[in-house]
Amino acid sequence: MSVQEQTSYPLPVVHMNGTGKKMLLHGYTDILNAIHVLQDTVKQCEFHARDYYPLGGDHHYAAAVNERYKHTKAIKEFSDYIEEHIAHLIKQ
């Protein structure tokens, strides 16, 4: 197995002159925990059509839903990216 797995981006390599594995795992785990807090906070945030109808039409709420989806998808993609780093570091 190669140190660098098949990804479209480079993953960190633990080596004698680099940052220690424990420190790297700690940092990436902290990021992942913060992402989980963010995801939970977004889910708990009140988000309802009644807050958009004064703008005049259902299309405003639909646009807000689409925008919210775009950003929650990006958060999920970042979470996946960080999880991949963690898995890669554990294998080293």
C-alpha positions in Angstrom: 0.0 0.0 0.0 1.3 3.4 -0.9 1.6 6.2 1.7 -0.4 8.4 -0.7 -3.9 7.0 -1.3 -6.0 7.7 -4.4 -7.4 11.2 -3.8 -7.6 14.2 -6.0 -5.6 16.1 -3.3 -2.5 15.3 -1.2 -2.8 13.9 2.3 -0.3 14.5 5.1 2.5 12.0 5.6 3.8 11.3 9.1 7.7 11.3 9.0 10.7 12.1 11.2 10.9 15.8 10.1 7.2 16.5 10.1 4.4 17.1 12.6 3.8 14.2 14.9 0.9 11.8 14.2 -0.7 12.5 17.6 -0.7 16.2 17.0 -2.1 15.8 13.5 -4.8 13.5 14.7 -5.7 15.8 17.5 -6.0 18.8 15.1 -8.1 17.0 12.6 -10.3 15.5 15.3 -10.9 19.0 16.8 -11.9 20.2 13.4 -14.3 17.3 13.0 -15.8 17.9 16.4 -16.4 21.5 15.6 -18.1 20.5 12.3 -20.4 18.3 14.2 -21.3 21.1 16.6 -21.9 23.3 13.6 -24.2 20.7 11.9 -26.2 20.3 15.1 -26.5 24.0 15.5 -27.8 24.4 11.9 -30.3 21.7 12.5 -31.6 23.4 15.7 -31.9 26.8 14.1 -35.5 27.8 13.4 -36.0 27.8 9.6 -39.6 28.2 8.5 -41.5 29.6 5.5 -43.4 32.1 7.7 -40.2 34.1 8.0 -40.1 34.6 4.2 -43.7 35.2 3.0 -43.6 39.0 3.8 -41.1 39.2 0.9 -44.0 38.4 -1.4 -44.3 34.9 -2.7 -43.3 31.3 -2.0 -40.3 31.6 -4.3 -38.3 33.5 -1.6 -38.6 30.6 0.8 -37.7 28.1 -1.9 -34.6 30.2 -2.7 -33.7 30.2 1.0 -34.1 26.4 1.2 -31.9 26.0 -1.9 -29.3 28.3 -0.4 -29.4 26.5 3.0 -29.0 23.2 1.2 -26.0 24.4 -0.8 -24.2 25.4 2.4 -25.1 22.3 4.5 -23.9 20.2 1.5 -20.6 22.1 1.6 -20.3 21.5 5.3 -20.9 17.7 4.8 -18.2 17.7 2.0 -15.7 19.4 4.3 -16.6 16.8 7.0 -15.9 14.0 4.6 -12.6 15.6 3.7 -11.5 15.8 7.3 -12.7 12.3 8.0 -10.5 11.1 5.1 -7.5 12.8 6.6 -8.2 11.1 10.0 -8.6 7.7 8.4 -5.4 8.2 6.4 -3.4 9.3 9.4 -4.7 6.3 11.5 -3.4 3.9 8.8 0.1 5.3 9.0 
